[in-house]
Amino acid sequence: MRWLKDFYRFRIQRLYWITIQHDDGTIHRYPNRDLIRHELTGCPCGPADLLAHDETGSDVWLTDHHSLDAREGRER
């Protein structure tokens, strides 16, 4: 039964984050249903800009937003 509980928890966690790619090529990853609405520019969560690679191997900027409900700590 434990494996089922762990599987269910993993599936739910996958729904916590949304990743979208914009027309300019930037990618934003932000928490779904957080305490605030995350903005693309000037977001109060203090997102981190990371250099990543897309599926073609090209360099893209990934803006990784932080949750205000501390879900990162629960997901580890």
PDB file of N, CA, C and O in Angstrom:
ATOM      1  N   MET A   1       0.814  -1.193   0.000  1.00  0.00           N
ATOM      2  CA  MET A   1       0.000   0.000   0.000  1.00  0.00           C
ATOM      3  C   MET A   1       0.863   1.265   0.000  1.00  0.00           C
ATOM      4  O   MET A   1       0.457   2.303  -0.521  1.00  0.00           O
ATOM      5  N   ARG A   2       2.060   1.164   0.592  1.00  0.00           N
ATOM      6  CA  ARG A   2       2.936   2.335   0.652  1.00  0.00           C
ATOM      7  C   ARG A   2       3.330   2.814  -0.747  1.00  0.00           C
ATOM      8  O   ARG A   2       3.377   4.017  -1.003  1.00  0.00           O
ATOM      9  N   TRP A   3       3.612   1.869  -1.652  1.00  0.00           N
ATOM     10  CA  TRP A   3       4.016   2.276  -2.987  1.00  0.00           C
ATOM     11  C   TRP A   3       2.889   3.044  -3.680  1.00  0.00           C
ATOM     12  O   TRP A   3       3.154   3.974  -4.442  1.00  0.00           O
ATOM     13  N   LEU A   4       1.651   2.667  -3.425  1.00  0.00           N
ATOM     14  CA  LEU A   4       0.515   3.359  -4.012  1.00  0.00           C
ATOM     15  C   LEU A   4       0.415   4.788  -3.470  1.00  0.00           C
ATOM     16  O   LEU A   4       0.147   5.728  -4.218  1.00  0.00           O
ATOM     17  N   LYS A   5       0.633   4.935  -2.176  1.00  0.00           N
ATOM     18  CA  LYS A   5       0.601   6.267  -1.568  1.00  0.00           C
ATOM     19  C   LYS A   5       1.713   7.141  -2.144  1.00  0.00           C
ATOM     20  O   LYS A   5       1.480   8.308  -2.459  1.00  0.00           O
ATOM     21  N   ASP A   6       2.932   6.583  -2.287  1.00  0.00           N
ATOM     22  CA  ASP A   6       4.051   7.332  -2.857  1.00  0.00           C
ATOM     23  C   ASP A   6       3.777   7.693  -4.313  1.00  0.00           C
ATOM     24  O   ASP A   6       4.083   8.805  -4.744  1.00  0.00           O
ATOM     25  N   PHE A   7       3.202   6.758  -5.075  1.00  0.00           N
ATOM     26  CA  PHE A   7       2.872   7.031  -6.465  1.00  0.00           C
ATOM     27  C   PHE A   7       1.842   8.155  -6.562  1.00  0.00           C
ATOM     28  O   PHE A   7       1.990   9.068  -7.375  1.00  0.00           O
ATOM     29  N   TYR A   8       0.810   8.088  -5.742  1.00  0.00           N
ATOM     30  CA  TYR A   8      -0.231   9.107  -5.750  1.00  0.00           C
ATOM     31  C   TYR A   8       0.357  10.472  -5.381  1.00  0.00           C
ATOM     32  O   TYR A   8       0.025  11.479  -6.007  1.00  0.00           O
ATOM     33  N   ARG A   9       1.224  10.510  -4.375  1.00  0.00           N
ATOM     34  CA  ARG A   9       1.849  11.764  -3.967  1.00  0.00           C
ATOM     35  C   ARG A   9       2.697  12.329  -5.098  1.00  0.00           C
ATOM     36  O   ARG A   9       2.684  13.537  -5.334  1.00  0.00           O
ATOM     37  N   PHE A  10       3.428  11.478  -5.794  1.00  0.00           N
ATOM     38  CA  PHE A  10       4.247  11.922  -6.921  1.00  0.00           C
ATOM     39  C   PHE A  10       3.373  12.508  -8.021  1.00  0.00           C
ATOM     40  O   PHE A  10       3.706  13.550  -8.584  1.00  0.00           O
ATOM     41  N   ARG A  11       2.268  11.858  -8.333  1.00  0.00           N
ATOM     42  CA  ARG A  11       1.371  12.350  -9.381  1.00  0.00           C
ATOM     43  C   ARG A  11       0.792  13.716  -9.009  1.00  0.00           C
ATOM     44  O   ARG A  11       0.683  14.595  -9.865  1.00  0.00           O
ATOM     45  N   ILE A  12       0.427  13.898  -7.763  1.00  0.00           N
ATOM     46  CA  ILE A  12      -0.124  15.177  -7.324  1.00  0.00           C
ATOM     47  C   ILE A  12       0.939  16.264  -7.400  1.00  0.00           C
ATOM     48  O   ILE A  12       0.653  17.384  -7.822  1.00  0.00           O
ATOM     49  N   GLN A  13       2.156  15.943  -6.998  1.00  0.00           N
ATOM     50  CA  GLN A  13       3.230  16.930  -7.039  1.00  0.00           C
ATOM     51  C   GLN A  13       3.481  17.412  -8.457  1.00  0.00           C
ATOM     52  O   GLN A  13       3.824  18.577  -8.657  1.00  0.00           O
ATOM     53  N   ARG A  14       3.319  16.552  -9.434  1.00  0.00           N
ATOM     54  CA  ARG A  14       3.554  16.937 -10.822  1.00  0.00           C
ATOM     55  C   ARG A  14       2.564  18.015 -11.265  1.00  0.00           C
ATOM     56  O   ARG A  14       2.830  18.740 -12.224  1.00  0.00           O
ATOM     57  N   LEU A  15       1.454  18.125 -10.594  1.00  0.00           N
ATOM     58  CA  LEU A  15       0.457  19.125 -10.958  1.00  0.00           C
ATOM     59  C   LEU A  15       0.740  20.493 -10.326  1.00  0.00           C
ATOM     60  O   LEU A  15       0.072  21.475 -10.649  1.00  0.00           O
ATOM     61  N   TYR A  16       1.718  20.558  -9.437  1.00  0.00           N
ATOM     62  CA  TYR A  16       1.985  21.799  -8.730  1.00  0.00           C
ATOM     63  C   TYR A  16       2.670  22.863  -9.578  1.00  0.00           C
ATOM     64  O   TYR A  16       2.598  24.045  -9.243  1.00  0.00           O
ATOM     65  N   TRP A  17       3.320  22.485 -10.649  1.00  0.00           N
ATOM     66  CA  TRP A  17       4.132  23.424 -11.415  1.00  0.00           C
ATOM     67  C   TRP A  17       3.666  23.508 -12.856  1.00  0.00           C
ATOM     68  O   TRP A  17       3.243  22.511 -13.443  1.00  0.00           O
ATOM     69  N   ILE A  18       3.746  24.698 -13.420  1.00  0.00           N
ATOM     70  CA  ILE A  18       3.392  24.926 -14.815  1.00  0.00           C
ATOM     71  C   ILE A  18       4.636  25.428 -15.529  1.00  0.00           C
ATOM     72  O   ILE A  18       5.320  26.321 -15.029  1.00  0.00           O
ATOM     73  N   THR A  19       4.933  24.870 -16.682  1.00  0.00           N
ATOM     74  CA  THR A  19       6.064  25.303 -17.493  1.00  0.00           C
ATOM     75  C   THR A  19       5.540  25.729 -18.852  1.00  0.00           C
ATOM     76  O   THR A  19       4.867  24.962 -19.541  1.00  0.00           O
ATOM     77  N   ILE A  20       5.858  26.964 -19.232  1.00  0.00           N
ATOM     78  CA  ILE A  20       5.411  27.478 -20.530  1.00  0.00           C
ATOM     79  C   ILE A  20       6.582  28.119 -21.257  1.00  0.00           C
ATOM     80  O   ILE A  20       7.469  28.701 -20.632  1.00  0.00           O
ATOM     81  N   GLN A  21       6.579  28.008 -22.581  1.00  0.00           N
ATOM     82  CA  GLN A  21       7.587  28.656 -23.403  1.00  0.00           C
ATOM     83  C   GLN A  21       6.911  29.768 -24.194  1.00  0.00           C
ATOM     84  O   GLN A  21       5.887  29.560 -24.844  1.00  0.00           O
ATOM     85  N   HIS A  22       7.504  30.943 -24.123  1.00  0.00           N
ATOM     86  CA  HIS A  22       6.941  32.116 -24.788  1.00  0.00           C
ATOM     87  C   HIS A  22       7.493  32.258 -26.199  1.00  0.00           C
ATOM     88  O   HIS A  22       8.449  31.576 -26.568  1.00  0.00           O
ATOM     89  N   ASP A  23       6.892  33.139 -26.984  1.00  0.00           N
ATOM     90  CA  ASP A  23       7.293  33.346 -28.371  1.00  0.00           C
ATOM     91  C   ASP A  23       8.750  33.767 -28.505  1.00  0.00           C
ATOM     92  O   ASP A  23       9.396  33.452 -29.504  1.00  0.00           O
ATOM     93  N   ASP A  24       9.278  34.482 -27.503  1.00  0.00           N
ATOM     94  CA  ASP A  24      10.676  34.920 -27.576  1.00  0.00           C
ATOM     95  C   ASP A  24      11.660  33.820 -27.187  1.00  0.00           C
ATOM     96  O   ASP A  24      12.870  34.050 -27.186  1.00  0.00           O
ATOM     97  N   GLY A  25      11.157  32.623 -26.855  1.00  0.00           N
ATOM     98  CA  GLY A  25      12.008  31.492 -26.541  1.00  0.00           C
ATOM     99  C   GLY A  25      12.262  31.282 -25.062  1.00  0.00           C
ATOM    100  O   GLY A  25      12.771  30.230 -24.676  1.00  0.00           O
ATOM    101  N   THR A  26      11.923  32.249 -24.222  1.00  0.00           N
ATOM    102  CA  THR A  26      12.143  32.077 -22.793  1.00  0.00           C
ATOM    103  C   THR A  26      11.134  31.080 -22.221  1.00  0.00           C
ATOM    104  O   THR A  26      10.014  30.946 -22.712  1.00  0.00           O
ATOM    105  N   ILE A  27      11.562  30.397 -21.183  1.00  0.00           N
ATOM    106  CA  ILE A  27      10.717  29.413 -20.525  1.00  0.00           C
ATOM    107  C   ILE A  27      10.506  29.864 -19.084  1.00  0.00           C
ATOM    108  O   ILE A  27      11.459  30.236 -18.400  1.00  0.00           O
ATOM    109  N   HIS A  28       9.270  29.830 -18.630  1.00  0.00           N
ATOM    110  CA  HIS A  28       8.942  30.163 -17.249  1.00  0.00           C
ATOM    111  C   HIS A  28       8.354  28.935 -16.580  1.00  0.00           C
ATOM    112  O   HIS A  28       7.476  28.272 -17.133  1.00  0.00           O
ATOM    113  N   ARG A  29       8.848  28.637 -15.382  1.00  0.00           N
ATOM    114  CA  ARG A  29       8.315  27.557 -14.557  1.00  0.00           C
ATOM    115  C   ARG A  29       7.814  28.207 -13.276  1.00  0.00           C
ATOM    116  O   ARG A  29       8.585  28.809 -12.529  1.00  0.00           O
ATOM    117  N   TYR A  30       6.512  28.079 -13.030  1.00  0.00           N
ATOM    118  CA  TYR A  30       5.943  28.730 -11.857  1.00  0.00           C
ATOM    119  C   TYR A  30       4.931  27.819 -11.175  1.00  0.00           C
ATOM    120  O   TYR A  30       4.348  26.943 -11.814  1.00  0.00           O
ATOM    121  N   PRO A  31       4.724  28.024  -9.879  1.00  0.00           N
ATOM    122  CA  PRO A  31       3.801  27.161  -9.142  1.00  0.00           C
ATOM    123  C   PRO A  31       2.345  27.473  -9.475  1.00  0.00           C
ATOM    124  O   PRO A  31       1.952  28.632  -9.603  1.00  0.00           O
ATOM    125  N   ASN A  32       1.569  26.424  -9.609  1.00  0.00           N
ATOM    126  CA  ASN A  32       0.143  26.553  -9.864  1.00  0.00           C
ATOM    127  C   ASN A  32      -0.583  26.757  -8.533  1.00  0.00           C
ATOM    128  O   ASN A  32      -0.267  26.097  -7.544  1.00  0.00           O
ATOM    129  N   ARG A  33      -1.546  27.660  -8.510  1.00  0.00           N
ATOM    130  CA  ARG A  33      -2.360  27.920  -7.310  1.00  0.00           C
ATOM    131  C   ARG A  33      -1.504  28.310  -6.102  1.00  0.00           C
ATOM    132  O   ARG A  33      -1.691  27.785  -5.005  1.00  0.00           O
ATOM    133  N   ASP A  34      -0.573  29.228  -6.314  1.00  0.00           N
ATOM    134  CA  ASP A  34       0.273  29.719  -5.235  1.00  0.00           C
ATOM    135  C   ASP A  34      -0.462  30.844  -4.493  1.00  0.00           C
ATOM    136  O   ASP A  34      -1.590  31.195  -4.840  1.00  0.00           O
ATOM    137  N   LEU A  35       0.180  31.392  -3.488  1.00  0.00           N
ATOM    138  CA  LEU A  35      -0.425  32.469  -2.697  1.00  0.00           C
ATOM    139  C   LEU A  35      -0.499  33.784  -3.451  1.00  0.00           C
ATOM    140  O   LEU A  35      -1.294  34.657  -3.104  1.00  0.00           O
ATOM    141  N   ILE A  36       0.332  33.933  -4.492  1.00  0.00           N
ATOM    142  CA  ILE A  36       0.311  35.139  -5.318  1.00  0.00           C
ATOM    143  C   ILE A  36       0.197  34.741  -6.782  1.00  0.00           C
ATOM    144  O   ILE A  36       0.388  33.582  -7.147  1.00  0.00           O
ATOM    145  N   ARG A  37      -0.117  35.729  -7.606  1.00  0.00           N
ATOM    146  CA  ARG A  37      -0.086  35.507  -9.048  1.00  0.00           C
ATOM    147  C   ARG A  37       1.317  35.867  -9.531  1.00  0.00           C
ATOM    148  O   ARG A  37       1.797  36.970  -9.269  1.00  0.00           O
ATOM    149  N   HIS A  38       1.965  34.964 -10.221  1.00  0.00           N
ATOM    150  CA  HIS A  38       3.336  35.182 -10.688  1.00  0.00           C
ATOM    151  C   HIS A  38       3.318  35.944 -12.010  1.00  0.00           C
ATOM    152  O   HIS A  38       2.542  35.641 -12.916  1.00  0.00           O
ATOM    153  N   GLU A  39       4.195  36.940 -12.088  1.00  0.00           N
ATOM    154  CA  GLU A  39       4.286  37.802 -13.258  1.00  0.00           C
ATOM    155  C   GLU A  39       5.501  37.410 -14.098  1.00  0.00           C
ATOM    156  O   GLU A  39       6.459  36.838 -13.579  1.00  0.00           O
ATOM    157  N   LEU A  40       5.461  37.716 -15.388  1.00  0.00           N
ATOM    158  CA  LEU A  40       6.586  37.403 -16.266  1.00  0.00           C
ATOM    159  C   LEU A  40       7.765  38.332 -16.027  1.00  0.00           C
ATOM    160  O   LEU A  40       8.917  37.926 -16.181  1.00  0.00           O
ATOM    161  N   THR A  41       7.488  39.565 -15.655  1.00  0.00           N
ATOM    162  CA  THR A  41       8.555  40.517 -15.343  1.00  0.00           C
ATOM    163  C   THR A  41       8.259  41.162 -13.998  1.00  0.00           C
ATOM    164  O   THR A  41       7.108  41.471 -13.690  1.00  0.00           O
ATOM    165  N   GLY A  42       9.287  41.360 -13.211  1.00  0.00           N
ATOM    166  CA  GLY A  42       9.122  42.000 -11.916  1.00  0.00           C
ATOM    167  C   GLY A  42       8.336  41.187 -10.909  1.00  0.00           C
ATOM    168  O   GLY A  42       7.602  41.749 -10.096  1.00  0.00           O
ATOM    169  N   CYS A  43       8.476  39.892 -10.952  1.00  0.00           N
ATOM    170  CA  CYS A  43       7.715  39.026 -10.053  1.00  0.00           C
ATOM    171  C   CYS A  43       8.238  39.154  -8.626  1.00  0.00           C
ATOM    172  O   CYS A  43       9.452  39.134  -8.420  1.00  0.00           O
ATOM    173  N   PRO A  44       7.352  39.286  -7.628  1.00  0.00           N
ATOM    174  CA  PRO A  44       7.783  39.448  -6.239  1.00  0.00           C
ATOM    175  C   PRO A  44       8.409  38.193  -5.621  1.00  0.00           C
ATOM    176  O   PRO A  44       8.965  38.277  -4.526  1.00  0.00           O
ATOM    177  N   CYS A  45       8.337  37.046  -6.280  1.00  0.00           N
ATOM    178  CA  CYS A  45       8.914  35.823  -5.711  1.00  0.00           C
ATOM    179  C   CYS A  45      10.430  35.774  -5.869  1.00  0.00           C
ATOM    180  O   CYS A  45      11.082  34.916  -5.273  1.00  0.00           O
ATOM    181  N   GLY A  46      10.999  36.677  -6.657  1.00  0.00           N
ATOM    182  CA  GLY A  46      12.449  36.680  -6.872  1.00  0.00           C
ATOM    183  C   GLY A  46      12.927  35.480  -7.669  1.00  0.00           C
ATOM    184  O   GLY A  46      13.769  34.721  -7.188  1.00  0.00           O
ATOM    185  N   PRO A  47      12.408  35.289  -8.884  1.00  0.00           N
ATOM    186  CA  PRO A  47      12.761  34.096  -9.659  1.00  0.00           C
ATOM    187  C   PRO A  47      14.236  34.085 -10.070  1.00  0.00           C
ATOM    188  O   PRO A  47      14.885  35.127 -10.170  1.00  0.00           O
ATOM    189  N   ALA A  48      14.736  32.881 -10.301  1.00  0.00           N
ATOM    190  CA  ALA A  48      16.121  32.705 -10.737  1.00  0.00           C
ATOM    191  C   ALA A  48      16.142  32.493 -12.245  1.00  0.00           C
ATOM    192  O   ALA A  48      15.340  31.722 -12.773  1.00  0.00           O
ATOM    193  N   ASP A  49      17.051  33.169 -12.941  1.00  0.00           N
ATOM    194  CA  ASP A  49      17.234  32.973 -14.382  1.00  0.00           C
ATOM    195  C   ASP A  49      18.368  31.983 -14.599  1.00  0.00           C
ATOM    196  O   ASP A  49      19.497  32.206 -14.162  1.00  0.00           O
ATOM    197  N   LEU A  50      18.053  30.890 -15.276  1.00  0.00           N
ATOM    198  CA  LEU A  50      19.018  29.823 -15.510  1.00  0.00           C
ATOM    199  C   LEU A  50      19.163  29.574 -17.003  1.00  0.00           C
ATOM    200  O   LEU A  50      18.186  29.658 -17.747  1.00  0.00           O
ATOM    201  N   LEU A  51      20.372  29.269 -17.442  1.00  0.00           N
ATOM    202  CA  LEU A  51      20.598  28.896 -18.828  1.00  0.00           C
ATOM    203  C   LEU A  51      20.339  27.403 -18.957  1.00  0.00           C
ATOM    204  O   LEU A  51      20.950  26.603 -18.249  1.00  0.00           O
ATOM    205  N   ALA A  52      19.436  27.022 -19.856  1.00  0.00           N
ATOM    206  CA  ALA A  52      19.064  25.614 -20.028  1.00  0.00           C
ATOM    207  C   ALA A  52      19.123  25.272 -21.514  1.00  0.00           C
ATOM    208  O   ALA A  52      19.435  26.124 -22.346  1.00  0.00           O
ATOM    209  N   HIS A  53      18.822  24.022 -21.835  1.00  0.00           N
ATOM    210  CA  HIS A  53      18.807  23.560 -23.221  1.00  0.00           C
ATOM    211  C   HIS A  53      17.419  23.011 -23.541  1.00  0.00           C
ATOM    212  O   HIS A  53      16.816  22.307 -22.731  1.00  0.00           O
ATOM    213  N   ASP A  54      16.923  23.342 -24.735  1.00  0.00           N
ATOM    214  CA  ASP A  54      15.625  22.790 -25.132  1.00  0.00           C
ATOM    215  C   ASP A  54      15.834  21.430 -25.800  1.00  0.00           C
ATOM    216  O   ASP A  54      16.950  20.911 -25.824  1.00  0.00           O
ATOM    217  N   GLU A  55      14.760  20.857 -26.340  1.00  0.00           N
ATOM    218  CA  GLU A  55      14.842  19.518 -26.914  1.00  0.00           C
ATOM    219  C   GLU A  55      15.729  19.440 -28.154  1.00  0.00           C
ATOM    220  O   GLU A  55      16.162  18.350 -28.528  1.00  0.00           O
ATOM    221  N   THR A  56      16.008  20.580 -28.801  1.00  0.00           N
ATOM    222  CA  THR A  56      16.890  20.589 -29.976  1.00  0.00           C
ATOM    223  C   THR A  56      18.350  20.816 -29.589  1.00  0.00           C
ATOM    224  O   THR A  56      19.235  20.745 -30.441  1.00  0.00           O
ATOM    225  N   GLY A  57      18.604  21.087 -28.308  1.00  0.00           N
ATOM    226  CA  GLY A  57      19.967  21.351 -27.856  1.00  0.00           C
ATOM    227  C   GLY A  57      20.338  22.818 -27.851  1.00  0.00           C
ATOM    228  O   GLY A  57      21.461  23.172 -27.492  1.00  0.00           O
ATOM    229  N   SER A  58      19.408  23.679 -28.245  1.00  0.00           N
ATOM    230  CA  SER A  58      19.670  25.121 -28.258  1.00  0.00           C
ATOM    231  C   SER A  58      19.623  25.693 -26.848  1.00  0.00           C
ATOM    232  O   SER A  58      18.893  25.194 -25.992  1.00  0.00           O
ATOM    233  N   ASP A  59      20.403  26.737 -26.613  1.00  0.00           N
ATOM    234  CA  ASP A  59      20.384  27.416 -25.325  1.00  0.00           C
ATOM    235  C   ASP A  59      19.117  28.257 -25.194  1.00  0.00           C
ATOM    236  O   ASP A  59      18.750  28.980 -26.119  1.00  0.00           O
ATOM    237  N   VAL A  60      18.456  28.162 -24.052  1.00  0.00           N
ATOM    238  CA  VAL A  60      17.269  28.967 -23.752  1.00  0.00           C
ATOM    239  C   VAL A  60      17.370  29.451 -22.311  1.00  0.00           C
ATOM    240  O   VAL A  60      18.038  28.828 -21.485  1.00  0.00           O
ATOM    241  N   TRP A  61      16.709  30.560 -22.015  1.00  0.00           N
ATOM    242  CA  TRP A  61      16.657  31.057 -20.644  1.00  0.00           C
ATOM    243  C   TRP A  61      15.438  30.496 -19.941  1.00  0.00           C
ATOM    244  O   TRP A  61      14.316  30.580 -20.441  1.00  0.00           O
ATOM    245  N   LEU A  62      15.677  29.926 -18.783  1.00  0.00           N
ATOM    246  CA  LEU A  62      14.613  29.383 -17.945  1.00  0.00           C
ATOM    247  C   LEU A  62      14.478  30.271 -16.724  1.00  0.00           C
ATOM    248  O   LEU A  62      15.428  30.428 -15.957  1.00  0.00           O
ATOM    249  N   THR A  63      13.305  30.849 -16.539  1.00  0.00           N
ATOM    250  CA  THR A  63      13.015  31.641 -15.354  1.00  0.00           C
ATOM    251  C   THR A  63      12.265  30.745 -14.384  1.00  0.00           C
ATOM    252  O   THR A  63      11.115  30.376 -14.620  1.00  0.00           O
ATOM    253  N   ASP A  64      12.931  30.402 -13.292  1.00  0.00           N
ATOM    254  CA  ASP A  64      12.391  29.469 -12.314  1.00  0.00           C
ATOM    255  C   ASP A  64      11.828  30.262 -11.132  1.00  0.00           C
ATOM    256  O   ASP A  64      12.579  30.786 -10.308  1.00  0.00           O
ATOM    257  N   HIS A  65      10.502  30.343 -11.061  1.00  0.00           N
ATOM    258  CA  HIS A  65       9.836  31.096  -9.999  1.00  0.00           C
ATOM    259  C   HIS A  65       9.816  30.285  -8.707  1.00  0.00           C
ATOM    260  O   HIS A  65       9.866  29.056  -8.738  1.00  0.00           O
ATOM    261  N   HIS A  66       9.744  30.973  -7.582  1.00  0.00           N
ATOM    262  CA  HIS A  66       9.709  30.335  -6.269  1.00  0.00           C
ATOM    263  C   HIS A  66       8.289  30.428  -5.709  1.00  0.00           C
ATOM    264  O   HIS A  66       7.595  31.425  -5.909  1.00  0.00           O
ATOM    265  N   SER A  67       7.874  29.387  -5.014  1.00  0.00           N
ATOM    266  CA  SER A  67       6.536  29.407  -4.414  1.00  0.00           C
ATOM    267  C   SER A  67       6.575  30.169  -3.097  1.00  0.00           C
ATOM    268  O   SER A  67       7.606  30.218  -2.425  1.00  0.00           O
ATOM    269  N   LEU A  68       5.458  30.755  -2.741  1.00  0.00           N
ATOM    270  CA  LEU A  68       5.355  31.418  -1.452  1.00  0.00           C
ATOM    271  C   LEU A  68       4.685  30.532  -0.408  1.00  0.00           C
ATOM    272  O   LEU A  68       4.595  30.915   0.758  1.00  0.00           O
ATOM    273  N   ASP A  69       4.218  29.361  -0.808  1.00  0.00           N
ATOM    274  CA  ASP A  69       3.611  28.440   0.139  1.00  0.00           C
ATOM    275  C   ASP A  69       4.568  27.320   0.560  1.00  0.00           C
ATOM    276  O   ASP A  69       4.144  26.355   1.196  1.00  0.00           O
ATOM    277  N   ALA A  70       5.843  27.438   0.217  1.00  0.00           N
ATOM    278  CA  ALA A  70       6.919  26.517   0.633  1.00  0.00           C
ATOM    279  C   ALA A  70       6.740  25.087   0.123  1.00  0.00           C
ATOM    280  O   ALA A  70       7.142  24.139   0.797  1.00  0.00           O
ATOM    281  N   ARG A  71       6.148  24.923  -1.043  1.00  0.00           N
ATOM    282  CA  ARG A  71       5.944  23.574  -1.564  1.00  0.00           C
ATOM    283  C   ARG A  71       7.249  22.888  -1.978  1.00  0.00           C
ATOM    284  O   ARG A  71       7.298  21.660  -2.050  1.00  0.00           O
ATOM    285  N   GLU A  72       8.303  23.658  -2.249  1.00  0.00           N
ATOM    286  CA  GLU A  72       9.583  23.027  -2.593  1.00  0.00           C
ATOM    287  C   GLU A  72      10.085  22.143  -1.456  1.00  0.00           C
ATOM    288  O   GLU A  72      10.633  21.068  -1.703  1.00  0.00           O
ATOM    289  N   GLY A  73       9.906  22.578  -0.230  1.00  0.00           N
ATOM    290  CA  GLY A  73      10.333  21.791   0.918  1.00  0.00           C
ATOM    291  C   GLY A  73       9.530  20.522   1.093  1.00  0.00           C
ATOM    292  O   GLY A  73      10.061  19.523   1.578  1.00  0.00           O
ATOM    293  N   ARG A  74       8.259  20.536   0.709  1.00  0.00           N
ATOM    294  CA  ARG A  74       7.413  19.355   0.838  1.00  0.00           C
ATOM    295  C   ARG A  74       7.679  18.342  -0.273  1.00  0.00           C
ATOM    296  O   ARG A  74       7.407  17.152  -0.107  1.00  0.00           O
ATOM    297  N   GLU A  75       8.209  18.806  -1.401  1.00  0.00           N
ATOM    298  CA  GLU A  75       8.405  17.919  -2.539  1.00  0.00           C
ATOM    299  C   GLU A  75       9.685  17.117  -2.457  1.00  0.00           C
ATOM    300  O   GLU A  75       9.855  16.160  -3.212  1.00  0.00           O
ATOM    301  N   ARG A  76      10.569  17.470  -1.584  1.00  0.00           N
ATOM    302  CA  ARG A  76      11.856  16.754  -1.510  1.00  0.00           C
ATOM    303  C   ARG A  76      11.753  15.516  -0.699  1.00  0.00           C
ATOM    304  O   ARG A  76      12.741  14.800  -0.538  1.00  0.00           O
TER     305      ARG A  76
END
